[in-house]
Amino acid sequence: MSNGLSNMRKLERGRAEFAYECVRQAIEKVFKGEDKKERRKEYRSYARKIPTMILTNGLGQALAFLKAKAGSDEEESEAEKGKSEVYRLLYKQITDYMKSETTLRISMPPQKEDLVEWVISCDSVEYRYITQEILAFLTWLSRFAEGMIEK
């Protein structure tokens, strides 16, 4: 019983550490400086909204939406390019998390490149595990974004 509890603590600690590093990296490296303040706010906002999107529309559709919004910078206004950059970062961070050793139950195979492609190719049991894992990670990510990024 205590071994199972310690595994859960290890898993939660790993999720928290990974999410903290993602938010820290977004603040200190990607969206650094006063001119990127709006991007940090968007990151915070989107990190909070993605779990609801997943619960409402399903993981596959939510990830497809993120990927579409991340899109390409061609023919976009500066404001749209900035939003695309935020979506691209969040999509990359979720992908990196699923490829990391932090996930115990299921992780993205190293030979797979695209998260959406992998998710939609999984069977229903794997799909549920992936959904649970991503939601648990996003819970930590949104908490840290909320606490570390000013309104």
Long-range contacts (C-beta under 8 A, 24 or more apart in sequence): 7-104, 10-104, 11-102, 11-104, 12-136, 14-101, 14-102, 15-97, 15-102, 15-136, 15-137, 15-140, 16-140, 17-102, 18-97, 18-100, 18-102, 18-137, 18-140, 19-97, 19-137, 19-140, 19-141, 19-143, 19-144, 20-140, 20-144, 22-93, 22-96, 22-97, 22-141, 22-144, 23-47, 23-141, 23-144, 23-145, 23-148, 23-149, 24-148, 26-89, 26-93, 26-145, 27-148, 27-149, 30-85, 30-89, 31-86, 38-82, 39-82, 39-85, 39-86, 40-149, 40-150, 41-149, 41-151, 42-82, 42-83, 42-86, 43-86, 43-89, 43-90, 43-145, 43-149, 44-145, 44-146, 44-149, 44-151, 46-86, 46-87, 46-90, 47-90, 47-138, 47-141, 47-142, 47-145, 48-142, 48-145, 48-146, 50-90, 50-138, 50-142, 51-135, 51-138, 51-139, 51-142, 54-131, 54-134, 54-135, 54-138, 55-135, 58-131, 59-119, 59-127, 59-130, 59-131, 59-134, 60-116, 60-119, 60-120, 60-127, 63-91, 63-94, 63-115, 63-116, 63-119, 64-116, 66-90, 66-91, 66-94, 67-91, 67-114, 67-115, 67-116, 91-115, 93-141, 94-134, 94-137, 94-138, 97-134, 97-137, 98-130, 98-133, 98-134, 103-133, 105-129, 105-132, 105-133, 106-130, 106-133
